[in-house]
């Protein structure tokens, strides 16, 4: 995720402090590989007093919720960028979305549990919040367009998308721990996703 430079010399305009603290927390998670930091650590990273974070976040949990939203937003924007690079409803677009997901997840493994663990099940928010902001429904729309283009408009695009997402999500988890290279030394996770996606969609097209 793109972040501004570190250091206490940052200056903030009104309203920027909240975002600066989110970025500071994201940097700490990135560096430490976990959410094991204190609010005062984020304050120091942002170059503000230890009391300043509490003007925007009641506690660390609230700050982590904001970091989660930030991570999902960045993922969603990357997914949006991918959709503009391929014909709407094409298999290439579906493959590219899956590859973008793998690239993001494996590029930010320290955010994996934060994004897909229990934290996204906040009682005060839409249960689908994470899926919406992460760009998942861009995949659903792309799959629906593909189904229509191959004469399979009767297919449930959401179900097909969940299966495709599971494929990308599973490969991401395996790749993060180097298990792809362990069992298939010559394999490339992106190529595995591409071939698996084509095979799966061909089965959907044929109604298998």
PAGU-696885 format. One line per 4 residues: their letters; for each residue x, y, z of N, C-alpha, C. Coordinates in steps of 0.2 Angstrom, whole numbers, plus 2048, in hexadecimal, padded with zeros to 3 digits. Layout:
% PAGU-696885
a> X Y Z X Y Z X Y Z | ... $
% end
This chain:
% PAGU-696885
xxxx> 804 7FA 800 800 800 800 804 806 800 | 802 80B 7FC 806 811 7FC 805 815 802 | 80B 817 805 80B 81B 80B 80F 821 80B | 80E 827 80E 813 82C 80E 819 82B 812 $
xxxx> 81E 82F 811 824 82D 815 823 82E 81D | 828 82A 820 827 82A 827 82B 830 82A | 829 831 831 82D 836 834 828 83B 838 | 82B 83E 83D 827 843 841 826 84A 83E $
xxxx> 829 84B 839 829 852 836 823 853 832 | 81E 84E 831 818 84F 82D 814 855 830 | 811 859 82C 80C 85E 82E 806 85C 82C | 800 85E 830 7FA 85C 82E 7F5 862 82D $
xxxx> 7F1 862 828 7EB 866 828 7E6 863 82C | 7E1 868 82D 7DB 865 831 7D8 85F 82E | 7D7 85A 832 7D4 854 82F 7D9 84F 82D | 7DF 851 82C 7E4 84C 82A 7E6 847 82F $
xxxx> 7E6 849 835 7E9 845 83B 7E6 83E 83B | 7E0 83D 83A 7DD 836 83A 7E0 832 834 | 7E0 835 82E 7E4 831 829 7EB 82F 82A | 7EE 834 82D 7F5 833 82F 7F6 82E 834 $
xxxx> 7F2 82D 839 7F2 828 83E 7F1 821 83B | 7EC 821 836 7EB 81A 832 7F1 818 82F | 7F4 81D 82B 7FA 81B 827 800 819 82C | 800 81C 832 805 81B 837 804 814 839 $
xxxx> 7FE 812 83B 7FD 80B 83D 7FE 806 838 | 7FC 808 832 7FE 803 82C 805 802 82B | 809 807 82C 810 806 82B 813 802 831 | 810 803 837 813 7FE 83D 811 7F7 83B $
xxxx> 80B 7F6 839 809 7EF 837 80D 7EC 832 | 80F 7F0 82D 813 7EE 827 81A 7EC 82A | 81D 7F0 82E 823 7EF 831 824 7E9 836 | 81F 7E9 83A 81F 7E4 83F 81C 7DD 83D $
xxxx> 818 7DD 838 815 7D7 836 80F 7D5 83A | 80D 7D9 83E 807 7D8 843 804 7DE 845 | 7FF 7DE 849 7FB 7E4 84B 7FE 7E5 853 | 804 7E2 854 806 7E3 85B 80A 7EA 85C $
xxxx> 806 7EF 85C 808 7F6 85E 804 7F9 862 | 806 7FF 866 802 802 86A 800 809 867 | 7FA 80C 869 7F8 812 867 7FD 818 867 | 802 817 86C 807 81C 86C 80C 81B 867 $
xxxx> 80D 815 865 811 814 85F 80F 817 859 | 808 817 857 806 81A 852 806 822 852 | 805 824 858 806 82B 859 80D 82E 858 | 812 82A 85A 819 82C 859 81A 82C 852 $
xxxx> 818 827 84F 819 826 847 816 82C 844 | 810 82E 846 80D 834 842 810 83A 845 | 814 83A 84A 817 840 84C 812 845 850 | 80E 842 854 809 845 858 80A 843 860 $
xxxx> 806 846 864 806 844 86B 803 83E 86C | 804 83B 872 801 834 873 7F9 835 874 | 7F7 83B 876 7F0 83C 877 7EC 83D 870 | 7F0 83F 86B 7ED 841 865 7E8 83C 861 $
xxxx> 7EA 836 861 7E6 831 85E 7DF 830 860 | 7DE 831 867 7D8 830 86A 7D3 836 868 | 7D5 83B 864 7D0 840 861 7CC 83C 85C | 7CF 837 859 7CC 834 853 7CA 82D 854 $
xxxx> 7CE 829 859 7CC 822 85A 7CC 821 861 | 7C7 81E 863 7C6 81D 86B 7CB 818 86E | 7CD 813 869 7D2 80E 86C 7D6 80B 866 | 7DA 807 867 7DE 804 862 7DA 800 85D $
xxxx> 7D4 7FC 860 7D0 7F9 85B 7CD 7FD 856 | 7CB 803 858 7C8 808 853 7CD 80A 84E | 7D3 80B 850 7D8 80C 84B 7D9 806 846 | 7DA 800 849 7DA 7FA 845 7D5 7FA 840 $
xxxx> 7CF 7FB 842 7C9 7FB 83D 7CA 800 838 | 7CD 806 839 7CE 80B 834 7D4 808 82F | 7D9 805 832 7DE 802 82E 7DB 7FD 829 | 7D7 7F9 82C 7D3 7F3 828 7D0 7F7 822 $
xxxx> 7CC 7FC 823 7C8 7FF 81E 7CD 802 819 | 7D3 805 81B 7D8 807 817 7DA 802 812 | 7DC 7FC 815 7DF 7F7 811 7DA 7F4 80C | 7D4 7F3 80E 7CF 7F1 809 7CE 7F6 804 $
xxxx> 7CE 7FD 805 7CD 802 800 7D3 802 7FB | 7D9 801 7FD 7DE 800 7F9 7DE 7FA 7F4 | 7DC 7F5 7F7 7DA 7EF 7F3 7D5 7F0 7EE | 7D0 7F3 7F0 7CA 7F5 7EB 7CC 7F9 7E6 $
xxxx> 7D1 7FE 7E7 7D3 803 7E2 7D7 7FF 7DD | 7DB 7FA 7DF 7E0 7F6 7DB 7DB 7F2 7D6 | 7D6 7EF 7D9 7D1 7EB 7D5 7CE 7EF 7D0 | 7CC 7F6 7D2 7C9 7FA 7CD 7CE 7FC 7C7 $
xxxx> 7D4 7FD 7C9 7D9 7FE 7C4 7DA 7F8 7BF | 7D9 7F2 7C1 7DA 7EC 7BD 7D4 7EC 7B8 | 7CE 7ED 7BB 7C8 7EC 7B6 7C9 7F1 7B0 | 7CC 7F7 7B1 7CD 7FB 7AB 7D2 7F9 7A6 $
xxxx> 7D6 7F4 7A8 7DB 7F2 7A3 7D9 7EC 79E | 7D3 7EA 79F 7D1 7E4 79B 7C9 7E5 799 | 7C8 7E1 794 7C1 7E2 791 7BC 7E0 796 | 7B6 7E3 797 7B1 7E2 79C 7AE 7DB 79B $
xxxx> 7AE 7D7 7A0 7AB 7D0 79F 7AF 7CB 79C | 7B6 7CC 79B 7BB 7C7 798 7BE 7C3 79D | 7C0 7BD 79B 7C3 7B9 7A0 7CA 7BC 7A2 | 7CD 7C0 79E 7D3 7C3 79F 7D2 7C8 7A5 $
xxxx> 7CC 7CB 7A5 7CB 7D0 7AB 7CA 7CC 7B1 | 7C6 7C6 7B1 7C5 7C2 7B7 7CC 7C0 7BA | 7D0 7BD 7B5 7D7 7BB 7B7 7DB 7C0 7BA | 7DA 7C6 7B7 7DE 7CC 7BA 7DC 7CE 7C1 $
xxxx> 7D6 7CE 7C2 7D3 7D0 7C9 7D6 7CB 7CE | 7D6 7C4 7CC 7D8 7BF 7D1 7E0 7C0 7D2 | 7E3 7C2 7CD 7EA 7C3 7CE 7EC 7C9 7D2 | 7E8 7CE 7D1 7E9 7D4 7D5 7E8 7D3 7DC $
xxxx> 7E3 7CF 7DD 7E1 7CD 7E4 7E7 7C9 7E7 | 7EA 7C4 7E4 7F0 7C1 7E6 7F6 7C5 7E7 | 7F7 7CA 7E2 7FC 7CF 7E3 7FC 7D3 7E9 | 7F6 7D5 7EB 7F5 7D9 7F0 7F6 7D6 7F7 $
xxxx> 7F3 7D0 7F7 7F3 7CC 7FE 7FA 7C9 7FF | 7FD 7C7 7FA 804 7C4 7FB 809 7CA 7FC | 807 7D0 7FA 80C 7D6 7FA 80B 7D9 801 | 805 7D8 805 804 7DA 80B 802 7D5 810 $
xxxx> 806 7D0 811 804 7CA 815 802 7CC 81C | 805 7D1 81F 804 7D3 826 7FD 7D6 827 | 7F9 7D8 821 7F3 7DA 822 7ED 7D5 821 | 7F0 7CF 820 7EB 7C9 81E 7E6 7C8 823 $
xxxx> 7E8 7C7 829 7E4 7C5 82F 7DF 7CB 831 | 7E2 7D1 830 7DE 7D7 832 7D9 7D8 82D | 7DA 7D6 826 7D5 7D7 821 7CF 7D1 821 | 7D2 7CB 823 7CD 7C6 822 7CC 7C2 828 $
xxxx> 7CE 7C4 82E 7CD 7C1 834 7C6 7C4 837 | 7C6 7C3 83E 7BF 7C5 841 7BE 7CC 841 | 7C3 7D1 840 7C2 7D8 840 7BD 7DB 83C | 7BC 7D7 836 7B8 7DA 831 7B0 7D9 833 $
xxxx> 7AF 7D5 838 7A9 7D3 83A 7A6 7D8 83F | 7A7 7DE 83E 7A5 7E3 843 79D 7E3 844 | 79B 7E4 84A 794 7E3 84B 790 7EA 848 | 794 7EF 847 791 7F5 845 791 7F7 83E $
xxxx> 793 7F2 83A 794 7F3 833 790 7EE 82F | 78F 7F0 828 78D 7EB 823 791 7E5 823 | 78E 7DF 824 792 7D9 823 796 7D8 81D | 794 7DB 817 797 7DB 811 79C 7E1 810 $
xxxx> 79D 7E5 815 7A1 7EB 814 7A8 7E9 811 | 7AB 7E4 814 7B2 7E3 811 7B2 7E0 80A | 7AD 7DD 808 7AC 7DA 801 7AB 7E0 7FC | 7A7 7E5 7FE 7A5 7EB 7FA 7AB 7EF 7F9 $
xxxx> 7AF 7F1 7FE 7B5 7F5 7FE 7BB 7F2 7FA | 7BB 7EB 7FB 7C1 7E8 7F8 7C1 7E7 7F1 | 7BB 7E8 7EE 7BB 7E7 7E6 7B8 7E1 7E4 | 7B5 7DD 7E9 7B2 7D6 7E8 7AC 7D7 7E3 $
xxxx> 7A8 7DC 7E4 7A3 7DD 7DF 7A4 7DF 7D8 | 7AB 7E1 7D7 7AD 7E3 7D1 7AE 7DC 7CD | 7B0 7D7 7D1 7B1 7D0 7CE 7AA 7CD 7CD | 7A5 7CE 7D1 79E 7CC 7D0 79C 7CF 7C9 $
xxxx> 79D 7D5 7C8 79A 7D9 7C2 79E 7D6 7BC | 7A4 7D5 7BD 7A8 7D2 7B7 7A6 7CB 7B5 | 7A5 7C7 7BA 7A2 7C0 7B9 79B 7C0 7B6 | 797 7C5 7B8 790 7C5 7B5 791 7C7 7AE $
xxxx> 795 7CC 7AC 796 7CE 7A5 799 7C8 7A1 | 79D 7C4 7A4 7A0 7BE 7A0 79A 7B9 79F | 796 7B8 7A5 791 7B3 7A4 78C 7B5 79F | 78B 7BB 79E 786 7BE 799 789 7BD 792 $
xxxx> 790 7BE 792 793 7BE 78B 794 7B7 788 | 793 7B2 78D 794 7AB 78A 78D 7A7 78B | 788 7AB 78B 781 7A8 78B 780 7A4 792 | 783 7A6 797 781 7A3 79E 77F 7A8 7A3 $
xxxx> 77A 7AC 7A0 778 7B1 7A5 773 7AE 7AA | 772 7A8 7AA 76E 7A5 7AF 772 7A3 7B5 | 779 7A3 7B4 77D 7A1 7BA 77D 7A7 7BF | 77E 7A4 7C6 77E 7A9 7CB 785 7AC 7CC $
xxxx> 786 7B2 7C9 78D 7B5 7C9 790 7B6 7D0 | 78C 7B7 7D5 78F 7B7 7DC 792 7B1 7DE | 78F 7AB 7DD 791 7A4 7DE 798 7A3 7DB | 798 7A4 7D4 79E 7A3 7D0 7A3 7A8 7D3 $
xxxx> 7A2 7AE 7D5 7A7 7B2 7D7 7AA 7B0 7DE | 7A6 7AE 7E2 7A8 7AB 7E8 7AD 7A5 7E7 | 7AC 7A1 7E2 7B0 79B 7E1 7B7 79E 7DE | 7B6 7A3 7DA 7BC 7A6 7D7 7C0 7A9 7DC $
xxxx> 7BD 7AD 7E1 7C1 7B0 7E6 7C4 7AB 7EB | 7C0 7A6 7EC 7C3 7A0 7F0 7CA 79E 7ED | 7CA 79D 7E7 7D0 79B 7E3 7D5 79F 7E4 | 7D4 7A6 7E3 7D9 7AB 7E4 7DC 7AC 7EB $
xxxx> 7D7 7AB 7F0 7D8 7AC 7F7 7DC 7A6 7F9 | 7DB 7A0 7F7 7DE 79A 7F9 7E5 79A 7F6 | 7E6 79C 7F0 7ED 79C 7ED 7F1 7A2 7F0 | 7EE 7A7 7F2 7F1 7AD 7F6 7F4 7AA 7FD $
xxxx> 7F0 7A6 800 7F2 7A4 807 7F8 79F 806 | 7F7 79A 801 7FD 796 800 803 799 7FE | 803 79E 7F9 808 7A2 7F7 80C 7A6 7FC | 808 7A8 801 80B 7AC 807 810 7A8 80B $
xxxx> 80F 7A2 80B 813 79E 80F 818 799 80B | 818 79B 805 81D 798 800 81C 791 7FF | 815 78F 800 814 788 7FE 813 786 7F7 | 812 78B 7F3 812 78A 7EB 819 788 7E9 $
xxxx> 81E 78B 7EB 825 78A 7E9 827 783 7ED | 824 782 7F2 826 77C 7F6 824 776 7F2 | 81E 776 7F0 81B 770 7ED 81C 770 7E5 | 81C 776 7E2 81D 776 7DB 822 77C 7DA $
xxxx> 828 77A 7DA 82E 77F 7DA 82E 783 7D3 | 82B 781 7CE 82B 784 7C8 825 788 7C6 | 820 787 7CB 819 78A 7CA 819 792 7CC | 815 795 7C8 814 79C 7CA 80C 79D 7CC $
xxxx> 80B 7A0 7D2 805 7A1 7D4 800 7A4 7D0 | 802 7A9 7CC 7FE 7AD 7C8 7FC 7A9 7C2 | 800 7A5 7BF 7FF 7A0 7BA 7FA 79B 7BC | 7FB 798 7C2 7F6 793 7C5 7EF 796 7C5 $
xxxx> 7EF 79C 7C8 7E8 79F 7C8 7E5 7A0 7C1 | 7E9 7A2 7BC 7E7 7A3 7B5 7E4 79D 7B2 | 7E8 797 7B3 7E6 791 7B0 7E0 78E 7B4 | 7E0 78F 7BA 7DA 78C 7BE 7D4 790 7BC $
xxxx> 7D4 797 7BB 7CE 79B 7BA 7CC 799 7B3 | 7D0 798 7AE 7CD 796 7A7 7CA 790 7A8 | 7CD 78B 7AB 7CA 784 7AC 7C3 784 7AF | 7C3 788 7B5 7BD 789 7B8 7B7 78C 7B4 $
xxxx> 7B9 792 7B1 7B4 795 7AD 7B2 791 7A7 | 7B6 78D 7A4 7B4 789 79F 7AF 784 7A1 | 7AF 782 7A7 7AA 77D 7AA 7A4 781 7AB | 7A4 787 7AD 79E 78B 7AE 79B 78C 7A7 $
xxxx> 79F 78E 7A2 79C 78F 79B 799 789 799 | 79B 783 79A 798 77D 797 793 77A 79C | 792 77E 7A1 78D 77B 7A6 78E 775 7AA | 795 774 7AB 797 76E 7AE 796 76F 7B6 $
% end
